Amino acid sequence: MMIYELHFASTHIFPLSFMLDVFTISNSFKVVSFHGSDLPQFTPSDRDYWLKVVDDLGAKSAKAQHLPRPITTSEKLLRTAQHHRVYIALEGFKPIGLGKVGKKRIFHLSEDNDTVEHLTCQCLLDFYIQEDFQRHGYGRLLMDAMIKIDPHLHGLNDLGIDRPSEACLSFFEKNYSLEPVRVGIDHDFCVFSDGALSSSPYQTSHGNVATL
């Protein structure tokens, strides 16, 4: 079993001049987190750098999933402001992975199959680790950091997954011994606990989860 501790500290990320809040998991592995609404506060060079990182990792995630277009782009991130949060995994100074979390509205049939309920969940919308770094534990490290950082999550039981691949579900079963429950009219949405769902409607965009 891998044992590690998350530390929250302001860390200077070379070669950028902006002081970022970073979760440090080891001397080399860190996770940077921000909303689209945070980006205008960055210096122009830092903002351009992180927008490029988001676009690059978002494109690679889409390619890994064989999707026609990326789920995560800098343009979408800026448009969603505080509704979506991205997490960038860094090994040394190299961006190697991306996660995106945000509210998702779900249309779900009631138990008597008579009423369509509008439910919401804090949802994993995109998740990707670069191919060279897969199967080395980075996916687990990034996911644990996301759960620790996100103010709406107190554990995986608060998280939903939008249209997960079989590889994604296998990841959660292998690393967390969790079996998902499919919900939604088309059963294309997974939760690990009914507690992840609430009845307050919230409009947001669709997402997918790449192979981990």
C-alpha positions as CSV (number, residue, x, y, z in Angstrom):
1,M,0.0,0.0,0.0
2,M,1.3,3.4,-1.0
3,I,1.4,5.9,1.9
4,Y,1.6,9.6,1.3
5,E,0.4,12.9,2.7
6,L,-1.1,15.9,1.0
7,H,0.3,19.3,2.0
8,F,-1.2,22.7,0.9
9,A,1.4,25.4,0.3
10,S,2.1,28.3,-2.0
11,T,4.8,27.0,-4.4
12,H,6.7,28.7,-7.1
13,I,6.4,26.7,-10.3
14,F,9.4,27.4,-12.5
15,P,9.5,29.0,-15.0
16,L,6.3,30.9,-14.1
17,S,6.2,34.0,-12.0
18,F,2.7,33.5,-10.5
19,M,2.6,32.1,-7.0
20,L,0.2,29.1,-7.2
21,D,-1.4,27.1,-4.4
22,V,-0.3,23.6,-5.0
23,F,-1.0,20.3,-3.3
24,T,2.4,18.6,-2.9
25,I,2.2,14.8,-2.7
26,S,5.9,14.1,-3.0
27,N,9.1,16.0,-3.9
28,S,8.3,15.6,-7.6
29,F,4.5,15.1,-7.8
30,K,2.1,18.1,-7.4
31,V,-1.4,19.0,-8.3
32,V,-2.4,22.5,-9.4
33,S,-6.1,23.4,-9.2
34,F,-8.1,26.4,-10.5
35,H,-11.4,27.6,-11.9
36,G,-11.8,29.5,-15.2
37,S,-12.7,32.6,-13.1
38,D,-9.2,32.4,-11.5
39,L,-7.4,32.9,-14.8
40,P,-7.9,36.7,-15.2
41,Q,-5.9,37.1,-12.0
42,F,-2.9,35.4,-13.5
43,T,-0.2,37.4,-15.3
44,P,-0.5,37.2,-19.1
45,S,2.4,34.8,-19.5
46,D,1.1,32.5,-16.7
47,R,-2.5,32.6,-18.1
48,D,-1.3,31.7,-21.6
49,Y,0.8,28.9,-20.2
50,W,-2.0,27.2,-18.2
51,L,-4.5,27.7,-21.0
52,K,-2.1,25.9,-23.4
53,V,-1.7,23.1,-20.8
54,V,-5.5,22.7,-20.5
55,D,-5.9,22.6,-24.3
56,D,-3.0,20.1,-24.8
57,L,-4.1,17.7,-22.1
58,G,-7.8,18.0,-23.1
59,A,-6.9,17.1,-26.7
60,K,-4.9,14.1,-25.6
61,S,-7.8,13.0,-23.3
62,A,-10.2,13.2,-26.2
63,K,-7.9,11.2,-28.5
64,A,-7.5,8.5,-25.8
65,Q,-11.3,8.2,-25.7
66,H,-11.7,8.3,-29.5
67,L,-14.0,11.4,-29.2
68,P,-14.6,13.8,-32.1
69,R,-13.7,16.8,-30.0
70,P,-12.2,17.6,-26.6
71,I,-14.4,17.8,-23.5
72,T,-12.0,20.1,-21.7
73,T,-10.7,23.2,-23.5
74,S,-9.5,26.6,-22.3
75,E,-12.4,28.2,-24.0
76,K,-15.0,26.0,-22.1
77,L,-13.1,26.5,-18.9
78,L,-13.3,30.3,-19.2
79,R,-17.0,30.1,-20.1
80,T,-17.9,28.0,-17.2
81,A,-16.2,30.4,-14.7
82,Q,-16.6,28.8,-11.2
83,H,-18.8,25.9,-12.3
84,H,-16.0,23.7,-13.4
85,R,-12.6,23.1,-11.6
86,V,-9.6,21.6,-13.4
87,Y,-6.7,19.8,-11.7
88,I,-3.4,19.5,-13.4
89,A,-1.0,16.8,-12.3
90,L,2.7,17.7,-12.5
91,E,5.6,15.3,-12.3
92,G,8.6,17.6,-11.7
93,F,7.6,20.6,-13.9
94,K,6.0,18.4,-16.6
95,P,2.1,18.4,-16.8
96,I,1.2,14.7,-17.1
97,G,-2.5,14.6,-16.3
98,L,-5.8,16.4,-16.0
99,G,-9.0,16.1,-14.1
100,K,-12.2,18.2,-14.3
101,V,-15.0,18.2,-11.8
102,G,-18.3,20.2,-11.9
103,K,-22.0,20.0,-11.2
104,K,-24.1,17.8,-13.5
105,R,-27.9,17.6,-13.9
106,I,-29.3,14.2,-14.2
107,F,-32.8,13.1,-15.4
108,H,-33.7,10.1,-13.4
109,L,-36.9,8.0,-13.2
110,S,-38.5,7.8,-9.7
111,E,-38.8,4.4,-8.0
112,D,-42.3,4.0,-9.3
113,N,-41.1,4.9,-12.9
114,D,-43.8,7.5,-13.0
115,T,-42.0,10.7,-12.5
116,V,-38.8,12.2,-14.0
117,E,-36.7,13.6,-11.2
118,H,-34.1,16.3,-11.8
119,L,-31.1,15.5,-9.6
120,T,-27.6,17.0,-9.4
121,C,-24.3,15.6,-8.5
122,Q,-20.7,16.8,-8.2
123,C,-19.4,14.9,-11.2
124,L,-16.1,13.7,-12.7
125,L,-16.3,15.2,-16.2
126,D,-12.9,14.4,-17.6
127,F,-9.9,12.5,-16.3
128,Y,-6.6,11.6,-18.1
129,I,-3.1,10.5,-17.4
130,Q,-0.5,10.7,-20.2
131,E,0.3,7.3,-21.7
132,D,3.9,7.2,-20.5
133,F,2.8,7.7,-16.9
134,Q,-0.2,5.3,-16.9
135,R,-0.1,2.2,-14.6
136,H,2.4,3.8,-12.2
137,G,-0.1,5.0,-9.6
138,Y,-0.5,8.6,-10.9
139,G,-4.2,8.1,-11.5
140,R,-4.8,7.2,-7.9
141,L,-2.6,10.1,-6.7
142,L,-4.5,12.6,-8.8
143,M,-7.9,11.3,-7.9
144,D,-7.0,11.3,-4.1
145,A,-5.8,14.9,-4.5
146,M,-9.0,16.0,-6.3
147,I,-11.2,14.5,-3.5
148,K,-9.0,16.3,-0.9
149,I,-9.1,19.6,-2.7
150,D,-12.7,19.9,-4.0
151,P,-14.8,21.7,-1.3
152,H,-17.9,19.8,-2.5
153,L,-16.4,16.3,-2.1
154,H,-15.9,14.6,1.3
155,G,-15.1,11.2,-0.4
156,L,-15.9,9.2,-3.4
157,N,-19.4,8.6,-2.2
158,D,-20.1,12.3,-3.1
159,L,-18.8,11.8,-6.6
160,G,-20.6,10.9,-9.8
161,I,-19.1,9.8,-13.1
162,D,-20.6,10.9,-16.5
163,R,-20.6,8.1,-19.1
164,P,-17.6,6.2,-17.7
165,S,-15.7,3.7,-19.8
166,E,-15.2,0.2,-18.6
167,A,-11.5,1.0,-17.9
168,C,-12.6,3.9,-15.7
169,L,-15.0,1.6,-13.7
170,S,-12.2,-1.0,-13.4
171,F,-9.9,1.7,-12.0
172,F,-12.3,2.6,-9.2
173,E,-13.0,-1.1,-8.4
174,K,-9.3,-1.9,-8.4
175,N,-8.1,1.1,-6.4
176,Y,-11.1,1.8,-4.1
177,S,-13.0,-1.5,-4.1
178,L,-16.1,0.4,-5.2
179,E,-18.9,-0.9,-7.5
180,P,-20.9,1.9,-9.1
181,V,-24.7,2.2,-9.4
182,R,-26.0,3.3,-12.7
183,V,-28.6,6.1,-12.6
184,G,-30.3,8.4,-15.1
185,I,-32.9,7.6,-17.7
186,D,-30.3,6.1,-20.1
187,H,-28.3,4.6,-17.2
188,D,-25.2,6.4,-18.5
189,F,-24.3,8.0,-15.2
190,C,-22.7,6.3,-12.2
191,V,-22.6,7.0,-8.5
192,F,-21.1,5.1,-5.7
193,S,-23.8,6.2,-3.2
194,D,-27.3,7.7,-3.3
195,G,-25.9,10.4,-1.1
196,A,-24.1,11.9,-4.1
197,L,-27.4,13.0,-5.6
198,S,-29.5,16.0,-4.6
199,S,-32.7,17.4,-5.9
200,S,-31.7,21.0,-6.7
201,P,-31.4,21.5,-10.5
202,Y,-28.2,22.8,-12.0
203,Q,-27.5,23.3,-15.7
204,T,-24.0,22.4,-17.0
205,S,-22.2,20.6,-19.8
206,H,-21.6,17.0,-20.6
207,G,-18.4,15.1,-19.9
208,N,-16.6,11.8,-20.3
209,V,-13.9,9.9,-18.5
210,A,-10.9,8.7,-20.3
211,T,-8.9,5.5,-19.8
212,L,-6.8,5.8,-16.6
